[in-house]
Amino acid sequence: MKWLLVTIVLGIASQVQGQSLGPVSPESRPEMHQLFLKEPVQKIEILEYRESGEPIEHESAPDGKTIYLRGYDGKSPVSVMVINKDGERETFVRSRCDINAYVPEL
């Protein structure tokens, strides 16, 4: 009887643990990339594909030196317009070589 109870408890524990700590499939992870800036910026005004002008969904890290891109195609250069720390507008282009895949911590 004791052995049966231990087996049932361990079985339930492993099921609960598997549900909360199970592996995350690549399909369920958001497709994200990141690009790094030389200096922190106050605001990102525009971030778009250089060729088409199509906007790219993005967010800035709290330090102002990293931009996270959602749904970036992984191939195209992007144009970025920012307000730098001095309050001036700055525009630059980053090639696909400067944009890295990023997997957010889960």
Rosetta silent file (secondary structure, phi, psi, omega in degrees, C-alpha in Angstrom):
SEQUENCE: MKWLLVTIVLGIASQVQGQSLGPVSPESRPEMHQLFLKEPVQKIEILEYRESGEPIEHESAPDGKTIYLRGYDGKSPVSVMVINKDGERETFVRSRCDINAYVPEL
SCORE:     score description
SCORE:     0.000 S_00000001
   1 L     0.000  -42.546  178.912    0.000    0.000    0.000 S_00000001
   2 H   -61.345  -42.716 -179.176    2.843    2.387    0.874 S_00000001
   3 H   -62.081  -41.081 -179.982    4.556    1.668   -2.436 S_00000001
   4 H   -64.408  -43.623  179.824    1.340    2.422   -4.362 S_00000001
   5 H   -63.268  -43.327  177.917    0.872    5.744   -2.539 S_00000001
   6 H   -62.446  -42.090  179.879    4.478    6.809   -3.259 S_00000001
   7 H   -62.962  -43.119 -179.898    4.050    5.878   -6.925 S_00000001
   8 H   -65.956  -45.328  179.695    0.847    7.904   -7.224 S_00000001
   9 H   -61.694  -45.256  179.082    2.348   10.953   -5.495 S_00000001
  10 H   -64.655  -38.231  178.608    5.476   10.840   -7.666 S_00000001
  11 H   -63.446  -44.039  178.348    3.356   10.414  -10.797 S_00000001
  12 H   -65.395  -43.139  179.766    1.232   13.460   -9.949 S_00000001
  13 H   -60.940  -41.410 -179.173    4.320   15.519   -9.080 S_00000001
  14 H   -69.396  -33.244  177.393    5.979   14.705  -12.388 S_00000001
  15 H   -67.527  -45.107  179.163    2.802   15.632  -14.300 S_00000001
  16 H   -63.530  -44.241  179.911    2.523   18.972  -12.517 S_00000001
  17 H   -63.303  -41.234  179.671    6.204   19.648  -12.986 S_00000001
  18 H   -62.564  -33.562  179.706    5.998   18.740  -16.687 S_00000001
  19 H   -71.453  -40.108 -175.822    3.170   21.213  -17.193 S_00000001
  20 H   -87.699  -26.244 -175.948    4.938   24.138  -15.600 S_00000001
  21 H  -117.947   13.386 -177.006    8.504   23.424  -16.681 S_00000001
  22 L   -62.629  162.806 -179.498    7.963   21.580  -19.949 S_00000001
  23 L   -66.571  149.546  178.300    9.990   22.452  -23.030 S_00000001
  24 L  -100.238  126.156 -179.229    8.892   25.392  -25.143 S_00000001
  25 L   -74.116  151.429  179.057    8.536   24.590  -28.824 S_00000001
  26 H   -59.015  -29.766 -179.293   10.222   26.916  -31.320 S_00000001
  27 H   -67.412  -28.662 -177.006    6.787   27.683  -32.816 S_00000001
  28 H   -87.750  -11.450  177.914    5.545   29.122  -29.517 S_00000001
  29 L   -82.332  140.173  177.725    8.524   31.449  -29.007 S_00000001
  30 L   -68.172  142.167  177.700    8.181   34.931  -30.431 S_00000001
  31 L   -80.067  109.126 -177.051   10.384   35.631  -33.439 S_00000001
  32 E  -133.379  153.339  174.776   12.658   38.412  -32.212 S_00000001
  33 E  -134.400  168.262  178.438   15.895   40.080  -33.160 S_00000001
  34 E  -140.989  151.016  171.444   17.997   42.765  -31.540 S_00000001
  35 E  -134.951  147.677 -175.418   20.320   45.516  -32.606 S_00000001
  36 E  -106.287  144.227  178.473   22.712   47.445  -30.440 S_00000001
  37 L  -106.026  153.243 -179.282   23.315   51.190  -30.453 S_00000001
  38 L   -69.119  -36.855 -179.708   26.622   52.930  -29.792 S_00000001
  39 L  -135.407  154.396  177.499   25.050   55.299  -27.260 S_00000001
  40 L   -62.230  148.242  177.354   21.746   55.335  -25.377 S_00000001
  41 E  -119.677  157.853  177.346   18.862   57.150  -27.070 S_00000001
  42 E   -79.280  -41.000 -173.098   15.842   58.938  -25.647 S_00000001
  43 E  -154.353  145.652  172.477   13.334   57.714  -28.215 S_00000001
  44 E  -100.714  113.702 -177.468   13.041   55.599  -31.352 S_00000001
  45 E   -85.506  -45.335 -177.729   10.933   57.601  -33.803 S_00000001
  46 E  -139.687  136.285  171.443   11.027   55.350  -36.867 S_00000001
  47 E  -141.218  114.795 -173.805   12.232   51.813  -37.463 S_00000001
  48 E  -148.656  163.164  173.275   11.461   50.410  -40.903 S_00000001
  49 E   -66.829  134.081 -175.909   12.787   48.262  -43.734 S_00000001
  50 L   -61.343  -44.461 -175.097   15.136   50.434  -45.787 S_00000001
  51 L   -72.895  -49.497 -172.615   13.845   49.318  -49.200 S_00000001
  52 L   -93.416  -21.263 -175.844   10.076   49.185  -48.660 S_00000001
  53 L    77.410    6.296  179.195    9.596   51.639  -45.806 S_00000001
  54 L   -69.680  129.151 -178.687    7.398   49.077  -44.056 S_00000001
  55 E   -68.026  152.584  178.444    7.463   49.685  -40.290 S_00000001
  56 L  -118.225  128.997  177.093    8.868   47.030  -37.959 S_00000001
  57 E   -64.712  135.609 -174.461    7.335   46.460  -34.551 S_00000001
  58 E  -154.257  166.455  172.218    9.965   47.201  -31.923 S_00000001
  59 E  -149.497  155.097 -178.170   10.673   48.142  -28.341 S_00000001
  60 E  -102.148  143.994  174.564   13.622   49.686  -26.579 S_00000001
  61 L   -72.011  154.884  179.599   15.506   48.183  -23.648 S_00000001
  62 L   -56.105  -29.499 -179.646   15.491   50.241  -20.428 S_00000001
  63 L   -75.867   -9.512  179.149   19.168   51.112  -20.937 S_00000001
  64 L    73.650    6.807 -177.744   18.337   52.805  -24.270 S_00000001
  65 L  -110.459   -3.143 -179.371   21.160   50.956  -26.048 S_00000001
  66 E  -130.692  137.048  175.181   19.286   47.925  -27.381 S_00000001
  67 E  -116.899  129.271  177.058   16.311   47.725  -29.731 S_00000001
  68 E  -100.348  129.775 -178.017   14.237   44.532  -29.896 S_00000001
  69 E  -110.287  135.273  176.298   12.509   43.826  -33.225 S_00000001
  70 E  -105.354  130.823  175.313    9.438   41.597  -33.607 S_00000001
  71 L    74.242   15.989  177.171    8.851   39.784  -36.887 S_00000001
  72 L   -62.007  138.356 -175.213   12.035   41.013  -38.592 S_00000001
  73 L   -74.023  -11.257  177.234   12.620   38.999  -41.781 S_00000001
  74 L    80.320    2.683 -175.333   16.299   38.354  -40.985 S_00000001
  75 L  -124.797  -32.251 -167.629   17.490   39.493  -44.414 S_00000001
  76 L   -96.806  148.607  172.273   16.858   43.168  -45.014 S_00000001
  77 L   -72.102  155.053  179.870   18.630   46.308  -43.839 S_00000001
  78 E  -122.999  150.138  173.855   16.630   48.653  -41.638 S_00000001
  79 E  -103.745  138.009 -177.933   16.467   52.440  -41.324 S_00000001
  80 E  -130.792  132.304  172.650   16.282   53.897  -37.843 S_00000001
  81 E  -119.820  124.672 -177.222   15.482   57.441  -36.746 S_00000001
  82 E  -127.522  162.374  167.289   16.121   58.212  -33.078 S_00000001
  83 E  -101.955  115.180 -176.700   16.221   61.152  -30.716 S_00000001
  84 E   -76.516  179.237 -174.974   19.690   60.950  -29.161 S_00000001
  85 L   -65.417  -19.649  177.695   20.545   61.840  -25.577 S_00000001
  86 L   -88.990    0.411  179.878   21.241   65.463  -26.600 S_00000001
  87 L    87.459    5.788 -179.706   17.728   65.790  -28.065 S_00000001
  88 L   -94.548  147.141  175.842   18.887   65.755  -31.695 S_00000001
  89 E   -77.101  139.926  178.485   17.424   63.560  -34.429 S_00000001
  90 E  -138.015  135.421  178.525   19.780   60.994  -35.860 S_00000001
  91 E  -122.061  137.536  178.006   19.126   58.620  -38.769 S_00000001
  92 E  -151.623  166.392  179.261   21.161   55.539  -39.611 S_00000001
  93 E  -118.454  140.062  173.843   20.942   52.212  -41.419 S_00000001
  94 E  -120.469  130.129  177.599   21.805   48.796  -39.991 S_00000001
  95 L   -79.505  169.314  179.818   22.505   45.850  -42.268 S_00000001
  96 H   -62.382  -24.075  178.614   21.301   42.334  -41.507 S_00000001
  97 H   -68.314  -23.135 -179.634   24.825   41.564  -40.270 S_00000001
  98 H   -92.778   -0.826 -176.611   24.301   44.036  -37.406 S_00000001
  99 E  -114.171  123.244 -174.987   20.960   42.502  -36.346 S_00000001
 100 E  -108.261  148.642  171.857   21.095   39.363  -34.200 S_00000001
 101 E   -63.471  146.493 -177.629   18.521   36.710  -33.389 S_00000001
 102 E  -138.436  130.391  176.159   17.221   37.088  -29.848 S_00000001
 103 L  -113.407  111.724 -179.566   15.419   34.579  -27.638 S_00000001
 104 L   -65.468  149.805  177.284   13.693   36.270  -24.705 S_00000001
 105 L   -68.851  137.744 -179.779   14.036   34.644  -21.312 S_00000001
 106 L  -104.217    0.000    0.000   10.970   32.637  -20.382 S_00000001
